[in-house]
């Protein structure tokens, strides 16, 4: 069996060498596809929009104009369900009870619909529309509502149309409550979901908490304070090398927020950066992990040389932060919010809430040339005041199949995985030397990790993976499904 795997790997490597010698596998440096996002205001009815931005034509289009019945003020992230190709989002207000709605949008047909209406008891005001897709099941939180009025964790299953309240946050017994937009992040080592709240914990200054989807139990794992940081706004925990990284909007040595790491295994929490105005202040978004250069990228709401916020990189090795952009309002926008989005060309895309026109901009930063450029300035007609993160869609309407049974090695697409089973690392070898994406799912189909890499080979670490069977799905530069393989960690 092992001989067969190695022969397949050798075949993939040989095929790659032939392709390169014939010039068949030149890496694309261009960018195509669409970015989707939301605006708080503007549009046909003045209640905000969902928009698309064509990376080739640089054309912005309002694809949803909110009219109160279908929501008011959409905030934050649009989450894609890879099994259907639909985007899901939430509005802060609107709907039957003016407590917000959960909606879906089909990029292929342009059709949108309300899939759940918040009524207070089942949640109220889903701030930042924070949702996480775990292989076809959408998890999210609301800032208020529920039985206790302090917000909830909910689950929506697109295949059945079922909406379920999983947890009612409670202010008693030093519990966490009042999430302001933190996405739930899965730690594959224990199957737990982790998130952050604006309030609660033993210091009443917010908390990092864990939630067990199987048992419905939650637990505060870190109580934030003035030195650890507090006031988590829209920060999302980002998993890399077995650690969660995140930011707070307040607290730290200078009361401008902190960047921290947290270990789900040991419970260790470490402040790595104290924001101090000069290097940015009050981050309102999370961190983007770029596995190619090993850096994390983020933005702050204020601070920098002009006081309008910064875009920065953070190197976990040595805990080095570097300011890359100082936003200045007139030339490149002001007050950035949300997470940055990594495009298929390795460039970073983001939005600012404001600019000299007062409507905000969509911008691009190139880590290679260290240059930034405004791609689009929002106007009231297409939406204004973008708030949150962008979602890249390479091919609207494309559906990535859910793989339940696959061969250990896919020879059809010249992909090899070896050694397999493995204890520490396994090599994924492809015939194409361009940019690729790797998705790691557990055997139940829950999405655990998403990695972008360049070249024909990637060493996948078992960090955060317990012993067991997993599915590795491979995608091309346009994030179109290519192949899959079953791997075993032992």
KABELJO-V75995 format. One record per pair of residues at least 4 apart in sequence whose ideal C-beta (glycine too) atoms are under 6 Angstrom apart, sorted by the first residue. I is the first residue (numbers start at 1). J is the second residue. Records with the same first field share a line. If there is no record, write none. Layout:
# KABELJO-V75995
I = J / J
This chain:
# KABELJO-V75995
5 = 409 / 418
8 = 409 / 411 / 416
9 = 416 / 418 / 429
12 = 414 / 416 / 429 / 431
15 = 414 / 431
16 = 431 / 456
19 = 24 / 25
20 = 25
25 = 432 / 433
27 = 434
28 = 477
31 = 55 / 343 / 345
32 = 55 / 56
33 = 55 / 394
34 = 52 / 54 / 393
35 = 53 / 349 / 390 / 392
36 = 52 / 78 / 391
37 = 386 / 390
38 = 50 / 74 / 388
39 = 48 / 49 / 383 / 384 / 385 / 386
40 = 48 / 73 / 385 / 387
41 = 48 / 384 / 385
42 = 380 / 383 / 384
43 = 48 / 49 / 62 / 65 / 383
44 = 65
45 = 65 / 67
47 = 66 / 72
48 = 66 / 73 / 74
49 = 62 / 65 / 383
50 = 63 / 64 / 105
51 = 60 / 62 / 382 / 383
52 = 61 / 63
53 = 60
54 = 59
58 = 375
60 = 376 / 382
62 = 382 / 383
63 = 110
64 = 112
66 = 70 / 71 / 72
68 = 72 / 94
70 = 114
71 = 91 / 94 / 101
72 = 91 / 93 / 94
73 = 91 / 92 / 93
74 = 89 / 91
75 = 92 / 128 / 129 / 387 / 388
76 = 128 / 129 / 130 / 388
77 = 129 / 388 / 389
78 = 87 / 89 / 391
79 = 88 / 131 / 133
80 = 87
81 = 86 / 133 / 136 / 158
82 = 400
83 = 136 / 402
85 = 397 / 398 / 399
86 = 104 / 106
87 = 105
88 = 104 / 138
89 = 103 / 129
90 = 100 / 102 / 126 / 129
91 = 100 / 101
92 = 100 / 125
93 = 98 / 100
95 = 101 / 117
96 = 117
97 = 119
99 = 118 / 119 / 120 / 124
100 = 118 / 125 / 126
101 = 114 / 117
102 = 115 / 116
103 = 112 / 114
104 = 113 / 115
105 = 112
106 = 111
107 = 393 / 396
108 = 396 / 397
116 = 163
118 = 123 / 124
120 = 124 / 145
122 = 165
123 = 142 / 145 / 152 / 154
124 = 142 / 144 / 145
125 = 143 / 144
126 = 142
127 = 143 / 180 / 181
128 = 181 / 234
130 = 140 / 141 / 181 / 183
131 = 138 / 140
132 = 139 / 183 / 184
133 = 138
134 = 446 / 447
135 = 441 / 445 / 446 / 447
137 = 157
138 = 156
139 = 155 / 184
140 = 154
141 = 153 / 179
142 = 151 / 152
143 = 151 / 180
144 = 151
146 = 151 / 152 / 168
147 = 168
148 = 168 / 170
150 = 169 / 171 / 177 / 178
151 = 169 / 178 / 179
152 = 165 / 168
153 = 166 / 167
154 = 165
155 = 164 / 166
156 = 163
157 = 162
167 = 218
169 = 177
170 = 175
171 = 177
174 = 202
175 = 200
176 = 197 / 200 / 207 / 209 / 220
177 = 197 / 199 / 200
178 = 197 / 198 / 199
179 = 197
180 = 198 / 233
181 = 234
182 = 195 / 196 / 232 / 235 / 236
183 = 236
184 = 193 / 195
185 = 194 / 237
186 = 193
187 = 192 / 264
188 = 448 / 464 / 465
189 = 464 / 466
192 = 210 / 212
193 = 211
194 = 210 / 237
195 = 209
196 = 208 / 232
197 = 206 / 207
198 = 206 / 232
199 = 206
200 = 207
201 = 206 / 207 / 220 / 223 / 224
202 = 223
203 = 223 / 225
205 = 224 / 225 / 230
206 = 224 / 230 / 232
207 = 220 / 223
208 = 221 / 222
209 = 218 / 220
210 = 219 / 221
211 = 218
212 = 217
222 = 269
224 = 228 / 229 / 230
226 = 251
229 = 248 / 251 / 252 / 258
230 = 248 / 250 / 251
231 = 249 / 250
232 = 248
233 = 249 / 284
234 = 284 / 285
235 = 246 / 247 / 286
236 = 286
237 = 244 / 246
238 = 245 / 286 / 287 / 289
239 = 244
240 = 289
241 = 463
242 = 463 / 464
243 = 261 / 263
244 = 262
245 = 261 / 287 / 296
246 = 260
247 = 259 / 283
248 = 257 / 258
249 = 257 / 282
250 = 257
252 = 257 / 258 / 274
253 = 274
254 = 274 / 276
256 = 275 / 276 / 277 / 281
257 = 275 / 282 / 283
258 = 271 / 274
259 = 272 / 273
260 = 271
261 = 270 / 272
262 = 269
263 = 268
272 = 319
273 = 321
275 = 280 / 281
277 = 281 / 303
279 = 323
280 = 300 / 303 / 304 / 310 / 312
281 = 300 / 302 / 303
282 = 300 / 301 / 302
283 = 300
284 = 301 / 337
285 = 299 / 337 / 338 / 339
286 = 339
287 = 296 / 298
288 = 297 / 339 / 340
289 = 296
290 = 295
291 = 451 / 452
292 = 454
295 = 313 / 315
296 = 314
297 = 313 / 340 / 348
298 = 312
299 = 311 / 336
300 = 309 / 310
301 = 309 / 335
302 = 309
304 = 309 / 310 / 326
305 = 326
306 = 326 / 328
308 = 327 / 328 / 329 / 334
309 = 327 / 335 / 336
310 = 323 / 326
311 = 324 / 325
312 = 321 / 323 / 324
313 = 322 / 324
314 = 321
315 = 320
325 = 372
327 = 332 / 333 / 334
329 = 334 / 356
330 = 356
332 = 372 / 374
333 = 352 / 355 / 361
334 = 352 / 354 / 355
335 = 352 / 353 / 354
336 = 350 / 352
337 = 353 / 387
338 = 388 / 389
339 = 389
340 = 348 / 350
341 = 349 / 390 / 392
343 = 347 / 349
344 = 477
347 = 364 / 366
348 = 365
349 = 364 / 390
350 = 363
351 = 362 / 386
352 = 360 / 361
353 = 360 / 385 / 387
354 = 360
355 = 360 / 361
359 = 378 / 379 / 384
360 = 378 / 385 / 386
361 = 374 / 377
362 = 375 / 376
363 = 372 / 374
364 = 373 / 375
365 = 372
366 = 371
378 = 383 / 384
380 = 384
394 = 478 / 479
395 = 480
400 = 481
402 = 445
403 = 471 / 484
406 = 484 / 485 / 486
408 = 420 / 486
409 = 416 / 417
410 = 415 / 483 / 485
413 = 482 / 483
414 = 431
415 = 430 / 483
416 = 429
417 = 426 / 428 / 485
418 = 427
420 = 426 / 487
421 = 488 / 490
422 = 426
425 = 459 / 461
426 = 460
427 = 457 / 459
428 = 458 / 460
429 = 457
430 = 456
433 = 455 / 456
434 = 477
435 = 454 / 477
436 = 453
437 = 452 / 475 / 479
438 = 451
439 = 450 / 473
440 = 448 / 449 / 470 / 472
441 = 445 / 447 / 471
442 = 446 / 448 / 470
443 = 469
453 = 458
462 = 489
465 = 489
467 = 489 / 490
469 = 488
470 = 487
471 = 486
472 = 485 / 487
473 = 484
474 = 482 / 483
475 = 479 / 481 / 482
476 = 480 / 482
